[in-house]
Each structure stands twice: as structure tokens, then as C-alpha cells.
Amino acid sequence: MIMERKPFALAVRILLFNEHEEVLLLQRSQRSKTNPGKWELPGGKIDAGESFDTALTREILEETGLTIRIHHTAGTAEQILPNWHVIHLVMMGHIESGNVGISEEHELFRWVQISDMKNLKLADWFEEYYGRTLSVMETPVRREL
């Protein structure tokens, strides 16, 4: 079987932890074309000519109102959409300033322990990342500053 060839797109996401070692998740809008009402990490697509860190910093500010610092990579996930094959690059970082507020792309935000993520309806790409990366860790992922 030959897979349909689709152009690749790159998205950047971030694991942001609070002082209780909970991760910030956003619930996609019910009006969203992909994964409506499902939970995912904040972030989004990289614009042409944009660096990873510039795109991620911009996306987080737009989606949450937070200013962040990025530390290192935390893995990847794939998502097959009707017209794109999206690669999600997951980074790890911390909040430098701001209070969480969400854009119209999302309906809710929640701070969640990694072990509790399995109880949420996760976006398809995030469910893959969670199952392959986060759920199998012996100890919780910690922000490394």
C-alpha cells in the first residue's frame, strides 16, 4: 500500500510546569477544524522564515498571554491531516511572566499532573506523544532550569 504524499508542516509545542509540577493544557475550541474540544499542549505552526523559538514564544503569548523561556527538546509527535503531515516538536520550558488567559482558539485551560492526562480527551497528536513519551516515565518529567 502506497501512502498518499502530503507536504510536511512543523508545529512547536511546550511543556510548561507550575510550582506543583503540573503541566499547562489547553482545550481546543468546539469550532476547531481538527480535534475540537480536545486537550493539548500550547503552541502552534511555524510561519515561513521563523525560528523555532521565535514561533513558540509568539504562539504562547498569543494563546495564553504568557512570556516563556525555552530550555530543551522533549520529543516529537506526528499528525496526519487531510492536506498536511504535521510534525510537532515538543520543547520544555518555564513561565517568565504573565497570568494564563486563553485566546478564542481554545475554550479552557487546566494545570494537570502527567499521570492524570490519561483521563482527558487528548488531541490525536498529543495522545500519541503522551502514550509514547510521558506515560512511560518512571518519575515525573520535571522542568530543568
C-alpha positions in Angstrom: 0.0 0.0 0.0 1.4 3.4 -1.0 0.7 6.2 1.4 -0.6 9.5 -0.1 2.2 12.0 -0.2 1.4 15.2 1.7 3.5 18.2 2.4 5.1 18.4 5.8 4.4 21.2 8.2 6.2 21.9 11.5 4.5 22.9 14.8 6.1 23.7 18.1 4.6 22.9 21.5 5.8 23.3 25.0 5.6 21.5 28.3 5.2 24.3 30.9 5.2 23.3 34.5 3.9 25.2 37.5 5.2 25.0 41.1 3.1 21.8 41.7 4.8 20.0 38.8 1.5 20.3 36.8 1.6 20.9 33.0 -0.5 23.6 31.3 -3.0 22.1 28.8 -5.4 24.0 26.6 -8.8 22.7 25.4 -9.4 23.4 21.7 -12.5 25.3 20.6 -15.5 23.2 19.6 -15.3 25.2 16.3 -11.8 23.9 15.6 -11.4 22.0 12.3 -9.1 19.5 14.0 -9.5 17.9 17.4 -12.5 20.1 18.5 -12.9 20.1 22.3 -9.8 18.0 22.9 -6.8 18.9 25.2 -3.3 19.7 24.0 -0.1 21.5 24.9 0.1 25.2 24.0 1.9 26.1 20.7 1.3 26.1 17.0 2.6 26.2 13.5 5.8 27.9 12.5 5.5 30.7 10.0 7.8 30.9 6.9 11.2 32.2 7.9 10.5 31.9 11.6 12.9 30.2 14.0 11.6 27.5 16.4 12.0 29.7 19.5 10.5 32.8 17.9 7.5 30.8 16.7 6.9 29.1 20.1 7.3 32.4 22.0 4.9 34.1 19.7 2.3 31.3 19.8 2.4 31.0 23.6 2.0 34.8 24.0 -1.0 34.7 21.5 -2.7 31.7 23.0 -2.1 32.3 26.8 -0.7 35.8 27.4 2.4 34.2 29.0 6.1 35.1 28.4 8.2 31.9 28.4 11.8 30.7 28.4 12.6 27.6 26.4 15.1 25.1 27.8 15.4 22.0 25.6 13.6 19.5 23.4 11.2 17.0 25.0 10.3 14.9 21.9 8.2 14.8 18.8 4.8 13.6 17.6 3.1 13.2 14.2 -0.3 14.2 13.0 -1.9 13.3 9.6 -4.4 15.9 8.4 -6.3 15.9 5.1 -3.8 18.2 3.4 -0.7 18.1 5.7 1.6 15.7 7.6 2.4 17.8 10.7 5.4 17.1 12.9 5.1 18.5 16.4 8.3 19.4 18.1 7.8 19.5 21.8 10.0 21.7 23.9 10.3 22.1 27.7 10.4 25.5 29.4 9.1 27.7 32.1 6.9 30.8 32.5 8.8 34.0 32.9 5.8 36.3 33.4 2.1 36.7 33.0 -1.1 35.1 34.0 -2.9 32.5 31.9 -5.6 33.8 29.7 -6.8 32.0 26.6 -7.4 33.1 23.0 -10.5 32.2 21.0 -8.7 29.2 19.6 -9.3 27.5 23.0 -12.2 27.2 25.5 -10.4 26.3 28.7 -7.0 25.8 30.3 -6.1 23.4 33.0 -3.0 22.5 35.1 -2.7 18.7 35.1 -0.4 16.2 36.6 1.1 14.0 33.9 -0.5 10.9 35.5 -4.0 12.5 35.2 -3.7 13.3 31.4 -4.8 9.7 30.6 -8.3 10.7 31.9 -8.7 13.6 29.4 -9.8 13.5 25.8 -6.5 14.4 24.2 -5.8 15.7 20.6 -4.7 12.9 18.3 -1.1 14.0 18.1 -0.9 14.7 21.9 -2.4 11.3 22.7 0.4 9.7 20.6 3.0 11.8 22.4 1.6 11.1 25.8 1.4 7.3 25.2 4.9 7.1 23.7 6.8 9.6 25.9 5.0 10.9 29.0 3.1 7.9 30.3 6.1 5.6 30.3 8.4 7.7 32.5 9.2 6.2 35.9 9.4 9.6 37.5 7.5 12.7 36.5 9.1 14.9 33.9 10.5 17.9 35.7 11.3 21.3 34.5 15.0 21.5 34.3 16.2 25.1 34.8 
